[in-house]
Structure formats: structure tokens, C-alpha cells
């Protein structure tokens, strides 16, 4: 059995899981640029932070902004805001 605090924690960590999706897209773009477009390692090193910082920042932003809205959603706790199903995350 849980309470509001454990529900909020579970919702937060479920939302943190979206970071993996964003990082996957970033890695796909990284491989596209290096394999298809022939970017060399020197050029990739200068851009490497841009492949990792934005996906992590966006995932953390969504997780922290949703803290007031995490609530029980039958099977698990997640964002229960009325508009949330329309947000593509």
C-alpha cells in the first residue's frame, strides 16, 4: 500500500523514463550524421554535448513540472492533469 508521497515518487520516476526515449532519438541522429552524412569524429566531438544535454533537460523538465499533478491512475501513478493525454510524451 502506498500514500500520496509514494504515488508522487512513482509518477516522477515513470516520467523520468521518457529520458530514455529522447536519448534514443538523439543517438539515432548521431548515427545518421556519422554513417549517412559522413561526419568525422572531430566534428562529432564538438557537437556531442548537444546530443545528450537537451534530451536529459527536457525529460527532467517534464518530470519536475508534473510533480503537483501526479495521482493514482488505476494501475500506477502518473500525471493526472486534464490536458495531459493530449501532450505527446
N, C-alpha and C positions, 0 to 999 in steps of 0.2 A: 504494500500500500504506500501511496505517496501523498504529498501535500502540494501546496502551491509552489513552494521553493523547488521541489524536485521536478515538478512539471515545467517550470521555467528553465531549469538546467537542461532537461531533456530537449525541450524545444530549441534552446540555444545551440546545443551540440548537433542536433539534426540540421539546423540551418548552417552551421559551420561546415557540414558535409558538402555544401554546394561549392566550397572552395575547390574540391577535387574536380568537379565538372569544369569550372573555369580554368584550372590549371591544365586539364586535358586539352581544351581548345587552344590554349597558349602553346603547348607542346606540339600540337598538330601544325600550327602556323610556323613554329620553329623548324620542324622537319620539312615543311613545304618550301620555306625560303632556302634551306640548305640543300635540299635534293633537287627540286624542280628549277629553282631560280639560281642555283649555284653560288649562294652566299658562302664566302670562305670563313674560316674560324676567326680570323682577325676582325672581320666585320660583325660577326655574331657576338663576340665578346663585348663590343661597345654597346650592343642593344640588349644584352642578356637580362639586365635588371628589369627592363620593360616587359619581358615575358613572364616575370614572376611577381613583381610588386602589385600591378593593377588587379590581377585575379584575386590575390590574397586580400587586398584592401577592400575590394567590392564585397567579397564573402564576409569579411569581418563587419563591414558597414551594415549589411543586411541582418547579420546576427545580432548586433548590438542595438540597432534601431527597433527590431522586433521584440525586445525584452518586455515592454509593457503589454504586449498582445498575446504572449504565449499562454495557451489554455488547453484543456483537455479536448481532444478531437476524436473521441471514442476509443481508438486503438492506441494512440500515442498523443503526446503533447506537441503542438506546433502552433504557428501563428493563426489566431482565430479572428483576425480583423475582417470585417465585412468585405472589403475590397481585395483581400489577399489572393483569392483564387484567380483573379484577373492579372496578377503580377507574374510574369514568365520566369519564375525562379524555382 
